[in-house]
């Protein structure tokens, strides 16, 4: 009796297969299969209602634990912003993560060929890093206008990356959503400030919120078409924020170079 073995699956094939399973789960959860097309184009997105964010950092801690993020690196974080002039001052919260851009500049600069180590998945729009292909050049870190990436020294081939590790970032907890679960940061948010779903599904919570509030995005002028939207953060797109001109202080557990990239 002869047993036939399937060829080894590459990481890229695995990532794409996870995406296909994710889209399938989303279709079943969102509506009866008879009411929708068998194959749906998905665009995963996150709406963050800053009015509900207390700055507790539970999302950051959950993300760190979920992915064993090393010291000095973050996939998700919350910035505390103080603006105004006494007694008219405000303390604003700004949760941050990879914006999963529809036009991601990080993909354009990735030098690996023929397949790019950083690529956007066609089935759901998530921007992914293939650790097996990343050479640790950090060009994507420089290209990202949101400073949402870091170099993870514990991932990748140390020979290929010359000991630099590989680029790491948020991927909307792809391993969780493929099983019909919410991203870890969404699941742990005490104020329910983070809402996740399919923007292309008009019945989803994220689609309804985007339509109702017309939320803002970070650095709209960069034309990256982010998939992360903010409610209650109109000041991010204001040509002039009077309170910020009076006084501005930003506290973050990230490194200093990220502190004002959104302004």
N, C-alpha and C positions, 0 to 999 in steps of 0.2 A: 504494500500500500504506500503510495507516494503522497506526501503532503506538500501542497504549494504554498509558499510564503509570499505575502504581498511585499512590494518594494518599500524600503524605509521612507516614511513621510517626512518631508522637509518642514522646518519651522514655519515657513511662509504658507505652505499648504495647510498646516495645522491651524494657523491664525485665520485663514480664509474659511476653513471648515467650521471653526467656532462661530464666525460671523454668520454663516448660512444657518447654523442652528439657532443663533440669537434671533435672526429675522423671523424664523419659523415660530419661535416661542412668542414673539411679540404679536404676530398675527393672531394666534390662538387666544392670547390674553386680552387683546383689544376688542375683538368682535367675533361673532360666529364666522366660521370659515366660508359659509355659503353666502355671506353678505359682502365678502371682499375678494379681491383677486388672489389667486393662489400664490402668486409671487409679488411681494410688495417692496417698493423702494423705500428704505428706511433712512431717516436722518436723525440719529440720536442727538439730543440736546439737553442742556440743563438750564433751568431758570433759578436764579438766586434772589430771594426777596430779602434785601438787606434790612428791611424794617423788622424782620423777625430774628435777625442774627444778634446774639448776645455777646459774641466774641469768646465763647467758652473754649474754643479750640478742640472740641470733641471730634470734629471731622478730621482735623490734622492728626490727632492721636490714633483714630481708627485707621486712617490711611497708612500711617507708619507701621502699625501692628499688622495690617493686612499684607503688606508687601515687604516687611522687614527692611524698611528704608534706613540706610546707614546714617550715622551722625553727620550733620552738615548738609544733608540732602532733604528735599521735600517734594512731594508730588501734589500736595494740597496744603494750603496755609491760609491764615486770616490776618489781614492787616488792620491795625487800629489807628484811626486817623483823628487827630484833634485839630479843629479849625475854629476861627472866630476871635472875638475880642471880649474879654470879661465886661459885663456878665452874659453877653450873647455868644455862648460857645456851643459847639456840637462835638460829640464823639461818634464817629462813623465807623462802621464795620465793613470791610471789603474782603469777602472770601475769594481766594484765587486758586486757579488750577489751569491746566492746559485748555485752551479755547477750542480745540478740535476744529480748526479752521477749514472752511470749504476750499479756500485757496491758500494752503499752507506753505509759507516761504521755507520752512525747514526741509520740506521734501525737495524743493528745487535745488538746494545747495548740497544735498547729500551726494557724495562722489562715487559711491560704490556702483559698479556695473557688472552684469547687465541689470540686476535687480537692486533697487535701492534699499538700504537698511531702514530708512524712514520712508513710509509710504502711507497713503490714505486708502482705506478699504472702500471699494466701490459699493459694497452691499449695505453699509451703514454709516459711512463718513468718518469713522474713527481713525485718527492718525496713530500709527503703530510703529514701534521700533523693533526690528528683528535683531535680537542680540547676536545671533550667529553670523550676521553680515556686517555689523557695526565695526568700524576700524578705530574708533576712539578719537577721531580727528576734531570733534567738538564744533564743527562748522554749523551744525544745526542749532547749537546753543546760542551762537552769535546771531544767527538769522532770526530766531524767535523774538518778535517784538514784545512779548509778554514775559520773557525771562522765566518760562515755565519748565525748563529742563535743567538737569544737573548730570554730572558724570558719576556713575555708580562703579566704584573700583572693584566691586565683588561680582560683577557680571561680565560675561563675554570671554573670549579667548585672549589670555594675557599676551600671547605671542602676536596675534593679529592686532591687538589694540596697543601694543608696546607698553603694557602696564597701566594705561590710562583708564581702563574700564570702558563702559559703553554709556551712551546717552540714555537717560531714564526720565520718565514723566508719567502723568496721569493718562490712563487709557479707558476711563469710565468704568473701571473694574470689569473688563471684558469677560473674565472668567466667571463673574457673578451674574452679569446680565444674560450670558449664554444659557444660564440655568433658570432664567425668569426671575432673578433676584434683583434688588436695587443695589446701586453702587454703595460701597461701605460708608462713605461720607454722608450719603442721603439717608441711609438706614439709621445712622447714629445721631443725626441732627436733632437736638432737643426742641428747638423752636420750629421745626419743619420749614426751615428757610430754603432748603434745596429741594427742587422738584425735577425729576428726571423722566424722560420719555421720548417718543418718536414725534419729531416736529412735523413730519409729513402726514401724521394721522390727525385729522381735525377733531377727533373725539378725545385725544389725549390731553392731560392736564397742562403740559408744556405748551401745546399749540393754542389752547384756550387762553392761557395767561399771556402769551406773546400777542395774541389778537386783542385782548382786552386792555393791556397796559402799554403796549408799544414800548417795551423795555429798552434800555440802553445797552451798549456793548463797549468793551475797552478798545480804544484806539481805532475807531471806525474809519478814520482817514487812511489807515494802512490798507484798507480794502481786502482784508483776509477773510471776511465773511465768517465771523466766529459763530460757534454753536453754543456759547455760554452767554446768557442774557441776565441783566440786572434790573430788578425793580427797586425803586427808592434810591437810586444812585444817579439821578439826573445830572448832578454836579460833574460827573465824569466827562460829559460831553459839552458842558457849558464853556463858552469861549472865555468867560471870565467868572471866576468864583470869588466874590468879594470877601467871603469869610476866610478863604484860603490865603488871600492877599494880606489879610490882617495878621493871621497867625496860622502856621501849619506845622504839625508834628506828626510823624508816622512811626509807629512801633511795629516791628515784625521780628519773628524769630528766624527769618531768612537772612542771607547775607546782605550787606548794604547796597550792593550794586543793583538789587531788584527794587529798591524802595520807591522810586518815582518813575518807573518805566511806563506806567499807565497814564501819567499826567501830561 
